[in-house]
Amino acid sequence: MRKKGSLKRRHVVAWINKAEWDQVREYLYSKDSALQRNALHRISAWKARYANSTPVAMDCTADLVRCQVLDRSGKLDSHDLVLLYGAALVRFTNLITERQQGKIARPLRTLAGNLNIPEWIINLRHDVTHRKMPALKLCRKGCEVVLEWLQQEYWSRQLGGGPSEDWESDAEDEEVDLKKQEEELIARQKEMEAYKNGRDLLISFEKEQYLVYGALHEDNDENSCQDPLADISWILGEIKQFSVEWTDLLIDVLLEDGFLIPTAQQLSSLGCDTSDSVYLSLIEPKLPRSFLLFWLPLLKVLNAPSFIHLFLEKLFAELKLISVEQCKHRLYYISAWISEVMLCNSTKCDYHYETKAQKKARMKDRIFSNRIQLRWQQLLSACLDAPCVSTRHLLYLILEDMEHPLPLETQQSLLQLCTIYTQEKRSELDPEQKLQPIYTLESLHEKLQRFKRHSHSSALESERSNSSSSQENKLSGADAEKAKILRGSSWQVCSDKVMWKNYPLGRVPGQSDDPSCLLVDSYTPMSVFDQPVEMESSTQHKVSGPSASTKTAEGLLWSHSDFNKLKCGLQLF
């Protein structure tokens, strides 16, 4: 069961780093109005980046701090301040408790109590909304209490590294998460129970088969081993019913040790060879006939095309893991089962001279008789993705049996490549084999890419030399013009080649971690009438004549018509 912390998702924030966040928090809760204004400007920039996703607690904190700044300025009377404080407090209580509302509306007092908000704050909000306006002293006190609550419940928790706070989480989301966790737990328990049932069914099948095999072995009647269905039909029916819903799980259990991968004791009980000499045939593995006949009744019952497809897919996946583990016993039987399934589906073998009795006996030893349309491209990719000693043999079976075979040259190349790639493992079986360099498809592709790059390098260099001079001239002229415009300003033109996609919004290359690095040191306010005015050449004419000569010691005197002309070309910044 996953922990609650693992369910939290990462999200993009509007501040540059944690240092900027910490500085804004300190400025908001300082007693200096200038620092608080600076923090409010930063939050305004954050809100522009957040768009409609600004955190509710941050928005409410900015509103309340703005009330305190205006209160200390002395520019508003008491009635205006009460209205200002009241609007901020009402907005706080509504927004904070809104996310706690479910499908059925609940009282604000209950929701505020769950969030540890004092009840008298809700009463103050009720007075501002429905009754007589409270006193300014009470509004100031409420603002201080709410800011302290926001400091503890939001700002301090964010500084501590928490991506979200408990009170801001949606109640419906929590219910959905709990429901998902319960469903996952129930599904996992159901899967564990199904795994146990599937394993018990296979163990029961093995017990019944050992009883049948023991009785037949005592009678020395090997041919009657082909007809055990009368004794184990009941267990085969249960396994087939189980596989309807849990095919994937049943195959996983079958591929465990003790089932399709026999133990030494099981092989000895079936009279199979358990010596290490068996592994000398890893290049072309083959199942012992008695072991195949042991599992043949079960596989004949499950031999639907969907089962065979999934069975081969699981076998190749296990083969890929075994090639790393270097387990010869498991490698041998996994490869042998793949080979057995492929041979059952093959029609390339020549059985022209066999008799009807021989054909009947051969068909009895097969898992399935009719040809199945296998997924050849997936099988070919899975086989090449799990290189081992038996890969060349399995690859040959796939290439020989494909519905739309590859060109003969391609088949030979793949087989040769497979032989070279697995030669280190084949050398363990054939020490006299000479080792050769290993070439893969990736290395050949890389060699081709190097050749292409080398062939085009001369052409690219010539093109760059011709275009670089003209581009440099254009860029130098444009950069010089921009630099001239920004001369004496705090900003400069960046002529370096910078991958701007690697930098977040508000960040420039070489910028320090100090959040105040982007602040302008000095600036002067400019009134509207002092801003530059551009006249449109198509509709406006240059002012001349008496209007231009009206400059006196008192300033410029304009007529009503001249003022309208200026107003038409006025631009506000």
N, C-alpha and C positions, 0 to 999 in steps of 0.2 A: 504494500500500500504506500503510495507516494506521500511525502510530507507536504504540508501546506505551503512551505516556502518554495518548493519546486514548481508550484502551479503559477507563481507570479511571473509575469512576462516583462521583458525589458522594453523601455520606451524612450523616445527621443525627448530631450529637455531643451529649454530655450537658453540656459546660461552656458557660459564658456566652460567653466570648471567649478569645482567645489569651493575654490577660494572666492569666486565672485558671489556664489550663493551665501557663503558665510559673511562676506562683507555687507551685502544687502540686508541680511538679517540683523547685523549689529547696527547698521544705520537706521533701520526702521524703529528699533527699540531704544535709540539714544534720545537724549533730551535736546539735542541740537537740531533746530529746524532746518538749517542748511543741509545737514547730513540726511535728514529725513526726506527733503526734496530730492536730493541725489538718488536715494533709494527708490523713490516714487518714479523718477525718470527711468531708472533701470527696469522697473516692473512694467512700465509702459512699453519699453522695447521688447520685453519678454512676451507681453500680451500680443504685440504685433506679430511675433514669430509663432505664437501658439494659435492665433486665430480664435476659433470658438472652443478650444480645448484648454483654456487657462484653468488651473486648479482653483476650485471654489474658495479654499482657505486663503490662498494668495490674493485673490480679488477682494475678499472681505477685509483682509489686513490692510491693503492699500487704501480702501475707502475709509476705514477708521483712523488710520494715521493721517490721511489728508484732512480729516476733521480736526485733529489735534493741531496740525500746522496752521490751518486757517484760524483756529481759536487763539493761538499764541500771537498771530499777526496783529490782532486788535482791529481789524478792518470790518468785522461783522458785529452786529448787536446781538443781544441774548436771544431774541426770538428767532433770528436767522440761524444761530448756532443750534438751538433746540431742534429746529426742522432738519438741519444737516445731520446732527447726531442721531435723531430719530429714524431718518431714512437709512442710515448706515446700519443701525441695530436691527431694524425690520428686515433689511436685506440679508444680514447675517443669519438670523434665526430661520428665515424661509429657505435659504439656499443650503444651510448645513443640515437641516432636518428633512429636506426634500428627498434625498437619496435613501432615507430610512423608511419612506412610505412604501407600502406594498400595494397590492391590488385593492385592499380595503383600507380606507383612510383611518388613521389613528390620531388621537389628540397630540398637539405639540408638546404638552407637558410630559406625556409619556415618552415621546421620542427624545426630548431634551434630557429627561432623567436617565435614559439609557446612555447618553453621551456625556453625562456628568456636567451638564450646563446648569448653573443655578436657576432655581425656579423664579426668582424675582426678576431675572432677565426676561423671561417669557411674559411675566406680568407687565414689565416696562414696555415690551413690544406691543402688548395688548392695549395699553393706555395710549401709546402713540397712534395706533391704528383706529381704535374705536372710541376712545374717551378724551378727556381733557389732557392737553399736552403736559408732560411732567416738567419738573424744574430742571434748570440747566445743570445744577450741581449733581442731580441724580443721573442725568445723561452722561456727564463726564465720568462719573464713577462706573457706570455700565460699560463705557468704552474701555476704560482701564482693565476691568475684569475680563471682558471678552478678548482683548489683546493678550492678556496673560494666558487665557485658555488656549488661544491660537498658538502662542509661543510653546506651550507644553505639548499640545496635541498634534501640532503640524510641523513647525519650524525645527524644533529640537529633534523630532523623530527623523525628519529628512536629513538633517546634519549627521545623525547617527548611522546613515546608510540605508534606512528602510525605504524601499521604493514606493510604498503606499502606507496609509494609516488605517487603523481598524475602523475608526468612525466614518471614514469616507467610503468604505466598501459598501456595495449595494447588497441589501438583504436578499434580493432575489438571486443575485449571482452566487451568494454563499449557499443558498438552498440548491441551486443547480449544481455547484461543485460537490456538495455533499451527496447529492443524488447520483452524480457520475461516479464518485468514489464507491458508493454502495453497489452500483451496477457492476463496476469493475471487480469488486470483491466477490460478488455473487457469481460473475462469469468465471473468475479464477477458481473459485471453489467447485463450480460445476465442471470445469476442465480437469481439475485434480481428481474429482470423483470418477469422471469418464476415463481418465488415464488408468486409475486403479481397476475399474471394471474391464477395460480392454486387456490389461495385463493378466487379470484373473482368467479371462476367457481363453487367451493364448496358452496359459499354463495348463488349463483344463484340456485344451486340444492336445498339447504335448503328452499329458498323462494318458489320455485315451489312445494316442498313437503308439506310445511305448507299450501299452498293454496289447494292442493288436499286433505290433511288430514282434513282441516277445512270444506270443502264441504262435504266430506264423513261423518264427525262427525255430521254435521247438519242433514244428511239423516239417521243417526244411522245405517248405513250399513257397518259393520266392515269387512265383507267378501270381499267386493269390493275393500278394501284397498290393496289387493294382486295384483291388476292389474292397476298400475298407469303409466305403460310404455308408453301408448298412449299420455299422456300429457307431459312427461318429456324426451321423446326419443331424442329430439334435444340436450338437455344439457348433456345427458349421452353419446351421440356420441362425443361431444367436449371433455369431460373428458377422454374418452377412447383414443382419438387421442392424447391428452396431455400426457397421461401416457406412451405412446410408447417411448418418449424421456426422460421424467422426472418422472419415477416411484419412485425413491428414494425421490425426493422432494415432490411428491404428498402424499406419506405416512407420511412424516414429518408434512405436513400441516394437514392431517387427525388426527394425534395424538395430535394436539393442543386442548386447551380448547375451547369448543364451537362447536366442530365437533363430533368425536367419543367419546370424553370426554365431556358429556353434562353439561351445566350449570343448576342451579336450576330453572331458568325461562324456559328453554327448556323442562325440565322434567315435569314441571307444565303444559306447553302447550300441552304435549302429554298425560297427565293424569297419570303420573307415581308418585310413592310415593317418596317424598322428605324429609321424616323424617330421623332421625339418626338411627332408627330401621333397616333400610336397611343394615347398615354396620355390624349388628350382624351376617350376613351370609357371612362374609369375608372368612371364611374357605372354603366354596364352593360357590363362587359368580356365579350369573346368570343374564344375561341381561333382562331387562323388555321387554316383547313381543312387545309392541307398539314402543319402541325405536329401537328394532332390525328391525321391519318392516319398520321403517322410512328410515334406511340406506341400507336395503336389495337390492333394485333395483340397487344402485350404486355398491355394492360389488359383485352382480351377474354378472355385466358387466366386472369387473376387476379380476374375479376369475381364472386367469391363474396360473399354478404351480409356475412360477417365481415370480409372485406377492405374492402368499401365503407364499412362502419361505421367501421373504424379509419382508413381513408383520409380520410374527412371530419373525423374528430376531430383528426387530425394537421394537416390543412389549416387548420382554425380556430385551432389552437394556434399555427401559424406566422403566421397573419394577425394574431393578437394581438401578437406580437413585432414584426411589420413595421410596425404602426401607430405604434410608438414610433420605429423606425429611419427612417421616412419614405423608404423605397426604392420609388420608383414602379414600376420594372421588376418587381421581385419581387412587389409588391403586386398588380400587374395580373394576372400569370399565376396566382398563388395564388387570387385571386378568380375568375378565368376557369375554373379547374379545378373549383371549388366549384359555379359556375353550370352548367357542363357536366354534372356528376353529377346535380344537381337537375333539370335539364331532361330527362335520360334517364329519370328516374323519374316525371316529370310526366304527367298525363293530362288536364290542363285545356286544352291547346292544341286548336284546331279544325283537323282535317285532313280535313274532310268532302268537300271537292271535289278532293282529290288522286287521281291515278290509281294503279294497282297498281305501275307502274314507279317512280313518284315515291315511293311508300311504301317500296318495296324499297330504293331508293337512300338514303332517310332512315334506315331501320333499320340499314343498313350503317355509317353514320357514328356510331352510338351505341355507347357502352361496353358497355351491357347493354340487352336488349330487354324482359324481363319486369320488372314492378314489384316493388320491394323494400320490406319493412316497415321503414322507418327509425325511429330513436329521436328522435322529433320534439321532445320536451321538452328533451333534451340538446342537440339542434341549435339550438333556439331560444335556450337559455341561452348556448351557445358563440357564437352570432352576436351577441347583445347584449353579450357580454363583450369583443368585439373590434371596437370601432367604427372605421370608416374610411369612405372615400368610397363604397365599393361596398356598405356595410352595408344601405342601404335596399333595393337591388335584391335582395340575397341574402335579406333578411328577407321581402320580398314573395314570393319563390319558396317559402320555407318555409311561410308562412302560407297560401298558395294550395294547397299540396299536402298539408297535414296530414290524417291519417286522421280525427281528431276536431277540426275547426277551432274556433278561438276565436270568440266573438261578434264580429259585424261592427264594433260600436262599439269593442271592445278592439283589434281589428286596426288600425282607423284611428288610434286613440290611439297605438299603438306605432309606426306608420309616421310619424306626425306628430312624436312625440318623437324618433325616430331622425333625422328631417330637421333638427330644431332642434339636436340634439346634434352633428351632423356638418356644420353649416352653415359653420364656419370653413374646413374642408377643401374643401367644395363651392364656396366663394366663390373659391378659387383658379382653378376652372374657369369660374365664372360671376361676374365681378367686379361686375355690376350687382345681384346679389342682396343684399337688405337684411339686415344682421345683426340678430338678435334675442337676448334673454337666453336662456341655456342652462338648462333645467330637467331634473333627473334624478329618478329614482324615489326616491333617498335624500332629496333636498330636499323632495319632496312629502310623504314620510313624516314628515320632521322637522317640517314645517309643521302636519301633522295632529296630531302629538304635542304641539306647543306650544298648539294650540287646545284639546285635551283638558285639558292642565294648567291653562290659564287658566279653563276652565269649571268645573273642580272646586276651584279655589283658594279661592273664597269658602266653600264647604261645609266644606273641610278646616280653614280658619281658625276657623270657628264651633265645630266639634267640638273642636279643640285648646283653645280658650279655656274650654270647659265642663269638659273632662276634666283640664286642667292643674292647676286649683286643688285638686281632690280628690286627684290623684296627688301633688302637692307636700305636701299635709298628711300623706298616708300615709308617703311617703318620709322626710319630716322627722322624724316620730315614730319610725320604725324606725332611722334614722341616729342620732338622739339616744340611743336605747336602747343601740345598739352602741357609740357613743362613750363612754357612761357605763361600760359594762363594761370597755372598754379604757383607761380613764383611769389614767394612771401607767405604762402599758405602753410598750414600744418600738414597738408597731404602732399604726396609725391607720386609720380608716375612709376609703376613697376615695369621695367623692361625685361626682367628675367622670365624664362620659360617655366611657369609654375603649373603643376597639375592641381587646378583649383577644386576638382571633385574630391580630393583627399582632405580638404579643410572644411570644417563645419561653418555655418553661417555666423558671421561676426568674428571670424578668426583669420589672421593674415600670417604669411610665413615669417618666421623670426620673432613673432610676438611673444613677449614675456607672459608669465602666469599672473602678473599683477592685474587685477580687474580694472584699475584706474588708468591703464596705459592708453586707452582710446579716448580719454577725456581731453577736450581742448583746453589748453592752459588759460588763454585769454580770449575774450570776445566782447563785442560792443553791440548793443541793440540798435536797430535801425527802424525808424518809423516808416509808415507807408509812403508819405510824401517825399522821403529822402531816398527811396529806391530808384534805380535807373529806369528810364522809360525808353522804349523802342517804338518808333513810329513806323507804320506800314507804308512802304514806298508807293504802293498801288493806290492807296486811298488818302494818304496824308502828304502834305507838302511842307517843305522847310519853312519855319517861321522867320519872317524877315520884316523889314519896314518899321513902322512905329512900335509894333509889339516888341521887337528886339531891342529897341532903344529906350525902353521904359525902366532900365536898371538904375536904381537910385541907392542912396545910402540906407534906406529902410528895407531893401530887398527887391524882389521881382513883383511887379504889379501886372496881373493878367486880366484881360477882358473875359466876359462870359463866353464868347465864341472860342477864344483861345483855350479856356479851361475845358470846354467840351472836346476840343481836338486832343488835348493831352489825356483826357479821361478815356478816350477811345483806345489809345495805345498803352494804357497802364497795365502792368503785370504785377500780380501779388505773389510773393514768395512765402 
